[in-house]
Amino acid sequence: MIRTRPRSAGRPIETQALARVGTRTKRLVQRLRPGDVAVIDHEDLDRVSAEALVAAGAAAVVNAAASISGRYPNLGPSILADAGIPLIDRVGTLALRKIPDGAAVRIQGDRVVVDDRVVAVGVALTPSAIAEATRAAGEQLGERFESFARNTVEYMQRERDLLFGGAGLPELRHRMEGRPVLVVVRGTGYREDLATLAPWIRDARPVLVGVDGGADALVEAGYRPDLIVGDMDSVSDETLRLAARHRAPTELVVHAYPDGRAPGLARLDALGLSARTVAATGTSEDVAFLLAHDAGAEAIVAVGSHGNLREFLDKGRGGMSSTFLVRLRVGEILMDAKGVSRIYAPRVRRLDAVLLVGAALFAMLAVVIVSPPLRLWAMQLVDDMRQWIFQLGGPA
């Protein structure tokens, strides 16, 4: 049972609910129920993770790490503040062991209480404190950009064979050559983009690629992914099993570490599924783009993807420099979903046209039947046509 007492003069916010504890936010939200307290360890909480916490209905968020480290102006804490979700920051990693998963906890200001005992103390981030910390972090953006540029050059030197020669990319069963490919990432605005693209998907029949949780997004929208790419830590078991049951099974490609380790394979093995691996430094999204480009795709349409510097930094990983270079590599065929939806005009299908004409004729016939003057006129017209045909067929 959730109990929340709003902040009043001299009294901090108090929330009482069940705790869900996890070090990987994107996996934790899959277990989170509305009203739970999310206990995470997520430095520089990014926008996508914060939106997932809001969508899951978190009553409060307790972070072992710094939600705003000051390295760059990340967007996650502001999203929680706008949703009215209390954020207790920097409680320390020890709290992850002191707060049992599923235990009833009480948030009192900056304190976390279990069984009437204070188990963690952090910093209660107010909306004004979040705004000030974000502003201060924005002043460091130039320094972060320089670091981003250095990482980009290092990645290009390390992965040039993959970038420009397709080294290590497997040959896929699904034919992509000359076809459009839709790559879905469970990022910002992915639901709206998929809904807007429905006419284009119906007409163009693209190859559907889900990147980890993006495969769940495709299934939720009523589609079956042709290919799932990722480390397989955020796609649901239901989607993986559904993919295997089809007559043309979904292909699975596990994104492995550069040294070849692929933890996602163990999960697939437990489900009785087979997969291929790609060892790469960058993100699973990058691997999906390179697979489509190397296979000769006519166009790549990206849903929920990352497109600007702040979004790259907001992912909170050095590997985002690879995303920048991969976009340069596939840029001539890469399109954003919002751009496609704005310029695409749905085709009128032949069946739709036939049904439209049939409906119009049926409506006209109904009017003729129920209207005596029109019925008389129609009968006279039929008689005139019969006489005209008889005269045509008579003796010369």
WODAKA-V314903 format. One record per helix or strand of 3 or more residues. SS is the DSSP state (@ for helix, = for strand). FROM is the first residue (numbers start at 1). TO is the last residue. If there is no record, write none. Layout:
BEGIN
<<SS,FROM,TO> <SS,FROM,TO>>
END
This chain:
BEGIN
<<=,3,5> <=,14,21> <@,25,28> <=,37,40> <@,47,56> <=,60,63> <@,76,82> <=,86,89> <@,95,98> <=,104,108> <=,111,114> <=,117,121> <@,127,138> <@,141,158> <@,160,165> <=,180,185> <@,190,196> <@,198,204> <=,207,211> <@,213,220> <=,227,230> <@,237,245> <=,251,256> <@,264,270> <=,276,279> <@,284,294> <=,299,303> <@,309,314> <@,320,330> <=,334,336> <@,337,343> <@,350,370> <@,372,393>>
END
